[in-house]
Amino acid sequence: MLSTKVALAARVDACKTQPQGTYGIKLREEIQERFGKIQAPGQSKLTKILPKPMDKPAKKRGGQKHRSQNAKYEMTM
């Protein structure tokens, strides 16, 4: 950020389009304002509450192999 503003100021200086230096003063104010925002203490981040998980059983493909595996591990009384 700083290097781009300095490069712009150097180009304006080389062209001698603004001999009073008003553009350079404007760039310096922009840089100081931005550095002031960067150096200011930030706000603490709020912890976001996660939504309740959806407790749906996973969908599985059917078939004889899957049915036999379910039968193998099913609860009995």
PyMOL commands that place a pseudoatom at each C-alpha (Angstrom):
pseudoatom trace, name=CA, resn=MET, resi=1, chain=A, elem=C, hetatm=0, pos=[0.000, 0.000, 0.000]
pseudoatom trace, name=CA, resn=LEU, resi=2, chain=A, elem=C, hetatm=0, pos=[2.716, 2.426, 0.983]
pseudoatom trace, name=CA, resn=SER, resi=3, chain=A, elem=C, hetatm=0, pos=[4.876, 1.622, -2.031]
pseudoatom trace, name=CA, resn=THR, resi=4, chain=A, elem=C, hetatm=0, pos=[2.021, 2.207, -4.488]
pseudoatom trace, name=CA, resn=LYS, resi=5, chain=A, elem=C, hetatm=0, pos=[1.224, 5.611, -3.000]
pseudoatom trace, name=CA, resn=VAL, resi=6, chain=A, elem=C, hetatm=0, pos=[4.917, 6.567, -3.051]
pseudoatom trace, name=CA, resn=ALA, resi=7, chain=A, elem=C, hetatm=0, pos=[5.171, 5.493, -6.690]
pseudoatom trace, name=CA, resn=LEU, resi=8, chain=A, elem=C, hetatm=0, pos=[2.132, 7.625, -7.575]
pseudoatom trace, name=CA, resn=ALA, resi=9, chain=A, elem=C, hetatm=0, pos=[3.600, 10.614, -5.745]
pseudoatom trace, name=CA, resn=ALA, resi=10, chain=A, elem=C, hetatm=0, pos=[6.933, 10.153, -7.558]
pseudoatom trace, name=CA, resn=ARG, resi=11, chain=A, elem=C, hetatm=0, pos=[5.212, 10.084, -10.954]
pseudoatom trace, name=CA, resn=VAL, resi=12, chain=A, elem=C, hetatm=0, pos=[3.260, 13.243, -10.177]
pseudoatom trace, name=CA, resn=ASP, resi=13, chain=A, elem=C, hetatm=0, pos=[6.486, 14.853, -8.983]
pseudoatom trace, name=CA, resn=ALA, resi=14, chain=A, elem=C, hetatm=0, pos=[8.346, 13.854, -12.142]
pseudoatom trace, name=CA, resn=CYS, resi=15, chain=A, elem=C, hetatm=0, pos=[5.635, 15.225, -14.428]
pseudoatom trace, name=CA, resn=LYS, resi=16, chain=A, elem=C, hetatm=0, pos=[5.466, 18.470, -12.415]
pseudoatom trace, name=CA, resn=THR, resi=17, chain=A, elem=C, hetatm=0, pos=[1.722, 18.665, -12.886]
pseudoatom trace, name=CA, resn=GLN, resi=18, chain=A, elem=C, hetatm=0, pos=[1.055, 19.949, -9.350]
pseudoatom trace, name=CA, resn=PRO, resi=19, chain=A, elem=C, hetatm=0, pos=[3.875, 22.225, -8.185]
pseudoatom trace, name=CA, resn=GLN, resi=20, chain=A, elem=C, hetatm=0, pos=[2.044, 23.164, -4.944]
pseudoatom trace, name=CA, resn=GLY, resi=21, chain=A, elem=C, hetatm=0, pos=[2.174, 19.538, -3.742]
pseudoatom trace, name=CA, resn=THR, resi=22, chain=A, elem=C, hetatm=0, pos=[-1.542, 19.200, -3.029]
pseudoatom trace, name=CA, resn=TYR, resi=23, chain=A, elem=C, hetatm=0, pos=[-1.702, 15.673, -4.458]
pseudoatom trace, name=CA, resn=GLY, resi=24, chain=A, elem=C, hetatm=0, pos=[1.224, 14.559, -2.302]
pseudoatom trace, name=CA, resn=ILE, resi=25, chain=A, elem=C, hetatm=0, pos=[-0.409, 15.988, 0.809]
pseudoatom trace, name=CA, resn=LYS, resi=26, chain=A, elem=C, hetatm=0, pos=[-3.633, 14.153, -0.041]
pseudoatom trace, name=CA, resn=LEU, resi=27, chain=A, elem=C, hetatm=0, pos=[-1.737, 10.875, -0.477]
pseudoatom trace, name=CA, resn=ARG, resi=28, chain=A, elem=C, hetatm=0, pos=[0.076, 11.358, 2.851]
pseudoatom trace, name=CA, resn=GLU, resi=29, chain=A, elem=C, hetatm=0, pos=[-3.246, 11.913, 4.635]
pseudoatom trace, name=CA, resn=GLU, resi=30, chain=A, elem=C, hetatm=0, pos=[-4.682, 8.758, 3.062]
pseudoatom trace, name=CA, resn=ILE, resi=31, chain=A, elem=C, hetatm=0, pos=[-1.644, 6.747, 4.190]
pseudoatom trace, name=CA, resn=GLN, resi=32, chain=A, elem=C, hetatm=0, pos=[-1.793, 8.111, 7.731]
pseudoatom trace, name=CA, resn=GLU, resi=33, chain=A, elem=C, hetatm=0, pos=[-5.521, 7.410, 7.943]
pseudoatom trace, name=CA, resn=ARG, resi=34, chain=A, elem=C, hetatm=0, pos=[-5.094, 3.839, 6.735]
pseudoatom trace, name=CA, resn=PHE, resi=35, chain=A, elem=C, hetatm=0, pos=[-2.171, 3.136, 9.084]
pseudoatom trace, name=CA, resn=GLY, resi=36, chain=A, elem=C, hetatm=0, pos=[-4.247, 4.544, 11.923]
pseudoatom trace, name=CA, resn=LYS, resi=37, chain=A, elem=C, hetatm=0, pos=[-7.012, 2.043, 11.130]
pseudoatom trace, name=CA, resn=ILE, resi=38, chain=A, elem=C, hetatm=0, pos=[-4.501, -0.805, 10.893]
pseudoatom trace, name=CA, resn=GLN, resi=39, chain=A, elem=C, hetatm=0, pos=[-2.881, 0.017, 14.236]
pseudoatom trace, name=CA, resn=ALA, resi=40, chain=A, elem=C, hetatm=0, pos=[-6.187, 0.464, 16.073]
pseudoatom trace, name=CA, resn=PRO, resi=41, chain=A, elem=C, hetatm=0, pos=[-7.135, -2.434, 18.354]
pseudoatom trace, name=CA, resn=GLY, resi=42, chain=A, elem=C, hetatm=0, pos=[-9.612, -4.756, 16.703]
pseudoatom trace, name=CA, resn=GLN, resi=43, chain=A, elem=C, hetatm=0, pos=[-12.921, -5.866, 18.117]
pseudoatom trace, name=CA, resn=SER, resi=44, chain=A, elem=C, hetatm=0, pos=[-13.028, -9.283, 19.707]
pseudoatom trace, name=CA, resn=LYS, resi=45, chain=A, elem=C, hetatm=0, pos=[-14.642, -11.883, 17.515]
pseudoatom trace, name=CA, resn=LEU, resi=46, chain=A, elem=C, hetatm=0, pos=[-18.008, -13.188, 18.647]
pseudoatom trace, name=CA, resn=THR, resi=47, chain=A, elem=C, hetatm=0, pos=[-18.297, -16.932, 18.992]
pseudoatom trace, name=CA, resn=LYS, resi=48, chain=A, elem=C, hetatm=0, pos=[-20.948, -18.217, 16.677]
pseudoatom trace, name=CA, resn=ILE, resi=49, chain=A, elem=C, hetatm=0, pos=[-23.207, -20.946, 18.038]
pseudoatom trace, name=CA, resn=LEU, resi=50, chain=A, elem=C, hetatm=0, pos=[-23.306, -23.950, 15.750]
pseudoatom trace, name=CA, resn=PRO, resi=51, chain=A, elem=C, hetatm=0, pos=[-26.704, -25.210, 14.624]
pseudoatom trace, name=CA, resn=LYS, resi=52, chain=A, elem=C, hetatm=0, pos=[-28.113, -28.417, 16.089]
pseudoatom trace, name=CA, resn=PRO, resi=53, chain=A, elem=C, hetatm=0, pos=[-26.893, -31.383, 14.022]
pseudoatom trace, name=CA, resn=MET, resi=54, chain=A, elem=C, hetatm=0, pos=[-29.396, -33.322, 12.024]
pseudoatom trace, name=CA, resn=ASP, resi=55, chain=A, elem=C, hetatm=0, pos=[-29.567, -36.838, 13.538]
pseudoatom trace, name=CA, resn=LYS, resi=56, chain=A, elem=C, hetatm=0, pos=[-30.746, -38.656, 10.470]
pseudoatom trace, name=CA, resn=PRO, resi=57, chain=A, elem=C, hetatm=0, pos=[-29.376, -42.090, 9.726]
pseudoatom trace, name=CA, resn=ALA, resi=58, chain=A, elem=C, hetatm=0, pos=[-27.042, -42.174, 6.764]
pseudoatom trace, name=CA, resn=LYS, resi=59, chain=A, elem=C, hetatm=0, pos=[-28.655, -43.364, 3.569]
pseudoatom trace, name=CA, resn=LYS, resi=60, chain=A, elem=C, hetatm=0, pos=[-27.094, -46.577, 2.342]
pseudoatom trace, name=CA, resn=ARG, resi=61, chain=A, elem=C, hetatm=0, pos=[-27.475, -48.491, -0.806]
pseudoatom trace, name=CA, resn=GLY, resi=62, chain=A, elem=C, hetatm=0, pos=[-29.749, -51.493, -0.593]
pseudoatom trace, name=CA, resn=GLY, resi=63, chain=A, elem=C, hetatm=0, pos=[-29.114, -55.019, -1.670]
pseudoatom trace, name=CA, resn=GLN, resi=64, chain=A, elem=C, hetatm=0, pos=[-28.641, -58.481, -0.256]
pseudoatom trace, name=CA, resn=LYS, resi=65, chain=A, elem=C, hetatm=0, pos=[-25.183, -57.735, 1.173]
pseudoatom trace, name=CA, resn=HIS, resi=66, chain=A, elem=C, hetatm=0, pos=[-26.461, -54.696, 3.053]
pseudoatom trace, name=CA, resn=ARG, resi=67, chain=A, elem=C, hetatm=0, pos=[-29.530, -56.525, 4.367]
pseudoatom trace, name=CA, resn=SER, resi=68, chain=A, elem=C, hetatm=0, pos=[-27.428, -59.400, 5.663]
pseudoatom trace, name=CA, resn=GLN, resi=69, chain=A, elem=C, hetatm=0, pos=[-25.059, -56.988, 7.405]
pseudoatom trace, name=CA, resn=ASN, resi=70, chain=A, elem=C, hetatm=0, pos=[-28.010, -55.212, 9.034]
pseudoatom trace, name=CA, resn=ALA, resi=71, chain=A, elem=C, hetatm=0, pos=[-29.426, -58.546, 10.174]
pseudoatom trace, name=CA, resn=LYS, resi=72, chain=A, elem=C, hetatm=0, pos=[-26.061, -59.502, 11.629]
pseudoatom trace, name=CA, resn=TYR, resi=73, chain=A, elem=C, hetatm=0, pos=[-25.843, -56.369, 13.810]
pseudoatom trace, name=CA, resn=GLU, resi=74, chain=A, elem=C, hetatm=0, pos=[-29.495, -55.712, 14.584]
pseudoatom trace, name=CA, resn=MET, resi=75, chain=A, elem=C, hetatm=0, pos=[-30.641, -55.583, 18.189]
pseudoatom trace, name=CA, resn=THR, resi=76, chain=A, elem=C, hetatm=0, pos=[-32.573, -58.590, 19.474]
pseudoatom trace, name=CA, resn=MET, resi=77, chain=A, elem=C, hetatm=0, pos=[-34.882, -58.931, 22.420]
for i in range(1, 77): cmd.bond("trace and resi %d" % i, "trace and resi %d" % (i + 1))
show_as sticks, trace
zoom trace
